[in-house]
Amino acid sequence: MTRKLRLCALEALVEGQATRIDIEGHRIAVAMVDGQVFAIGDRCSHANFSLAEGYLSVDGCSLECPKHGSSFSLTTGQPDSLPAIKPVPVYDVSVEGDDVVVVLPGGEG
């Protein structure tokens, strides 16, 4: 079962920047690229650093870990470069009115 929750206000996101949001035990990096909102796990699978503090590549639609430079796809969560080899979670996210809504795994929906 999944849960659909308000993640943040759409106006809280800045185009071309990532933001870390903690919600119900999930650390999520949220980014807006060309008006589209993406949400992936905020912890680098290699070094456990915050991806939201890294570099957002709008051309490559990826987020780079600030510690060792591994880059993660915003659409698949797959690492595009070493040293990371494991993907990070990708969250289903949508815009509903003025809110960004995320679907979280588990719990009652």
C-alpha positions as CSV (number, residue, x, y, z in Angstrom):
1,M,0.0,0.0,0.0
2,T,1.2,3.6,-0.6
3,R,0.5,7.0,0.9
4,K,0.0,10.2,-1.0
5,L,1.2,13.2,1.0
6,R,1.9,16.9,0.5
7,L,5.6,17.4,0.2
8,C,5.8,21.2,-0.1
9,A,4.4,24.2,-1.7
10,L,5.3,24.5,-5.4
11,E,6.5,28.1,-4.8
12,A,9.1,26.7,-2.3
13,L,11.0,25.1,-5.1
14,V,13.5,27.1,-7.2
15,E,14.1,26.2,-10.8
16,G,17.5,24.6,-11.3
17,Q,18.1,23.9,-7.6
18,A,17.6,20.9,-5.3
19,T,16.0,21.0,-1.9
20,R,16.1,18.4,0.9
21,I,12.8,17.6,2.5
22,D,12.3,15.1,5.4
23,I,8.9,13.5,5.5
24,E,7.8,10.5,7.6
25,G,11.3,9.0,7.8
26,H,12.2,9.7,4.2
27,R,15.0,12.1,3.2
28,I,14.0,13.3,-0.2
29,A,15.9,15.5,-2.7
30,V,13.3,17.5,-4.7
31,A,14.4,19.4,-7.8
32,M,12.7,21.4,-10.5
33,V,14.1,21.2,-14.1
34,D,12.3,23.0,-16.9
35,G,9.2,23.3,-14.8
36,Q,9.1,19.6,-14.0
37,V,9.4,18.3,-10.5
38,F,11.6,15.3,-9.6
39,A,12.0,13.5,-6.2
40,I,14.8,11.0,-5.4
41,G,16.3,9.7,-2.2
42,D,18.6,12.3,-0.7
43,R,21.3,10.0,0.5
44,C,24.1,9.1,-1.8
45,S,24.3,5.3,-2.1
46,H,28.1,5.4,-1.9
47,A,28.9,7.9,0.9
48,N,25.5,8.7,2.5
49,F,25.9,12.5,1.8
50,S,23.0,14.8,1.0
51,L,22.4,14.9,-2.7
52,A,20.4,18.1,-2.4
53,E,23.7,19.8,-1.4
54,G,25.3,18.7,-4.6
55,Y,25.3,20.0,-8.2
56,L,22.1,19.8,-10.2
57,S,22.7,19.2,-13.9
58,V,19.7,20.5,-15.8
59,D,21.2,19.3,-19.1
60,G,21.8,15.7,-17.8
61,C,18.7,15.8,-15.5
62,S,20.9,14.4,-12.6
63,L,22.1,15.3,-9.2
64,E,25.8,15.0,-8.2
65,C,26.9,14.0,-4.8
66,P,29.1,16.8,-3.3
67,K,31.5,14.3,-1.6
68,H,32.9,12.1,-4.4
69,G,31.1,13.3,-7.5
70,S,28.8,10.4,-8.2
71,S,25.9,11.6,-10.3
72,F,22.3,10.1,-10.0
73,S,19.6,10.3,-12.7
74,L,16.5,12.2,-11.5
75,T,14.3,9.9,-13.5
76,T,15.7,6.4,-12.7
77,G,17.8,6.9,-9.5
78,Q,20.7,5.1,-11.3
79,P,24.2,6.4,-10.7
80,D,25.7,7.8,-13.9
81,S,29.2,7.8,-12.6
82,L,31.5,6.1,-10.1
83,P,32.1,5.6,-7.2
84,A,28.4,4.9,-6.6
85,I,27.1,1.7,-8.1
86,K,23.7,1.3,-6.4
87,P,20.7,3.4,-7.3
88,V,18.8,5.7,-4.9
89,P,15.0,5.6,-4.6
90,V,12.8,7.5,-7.0
91,Y,9.5,8.9,-5.7
92,D,6.3,9.4,-7.7
93,V,5.7,13.1,-7.5
94,S,3.1,15.4,-9.0
95,V,1.9,19.0,-8.8
96,E,-1.7,19.4,-7.5
97,G,-2.8,23.0,-7.5
98,D,-0.1,24.9,-5.5
99,D,1.2,21.8,-3.8
100,V,3.9,19.2,-4.6
101,V,2.6,15.8,-3.7
102,V,4.6,12.6,-3.2
103,V,3.7,9.0,-3.1
104,L,5.5,7.1,-0.3
105,P,5.7,3.4,0.1
106,G,4.1,1.5,2.9
107,G,1.4,2.4,5.4
108,E,-2.2,2.9,4.7
109,G,-3.2,4.9,1.7
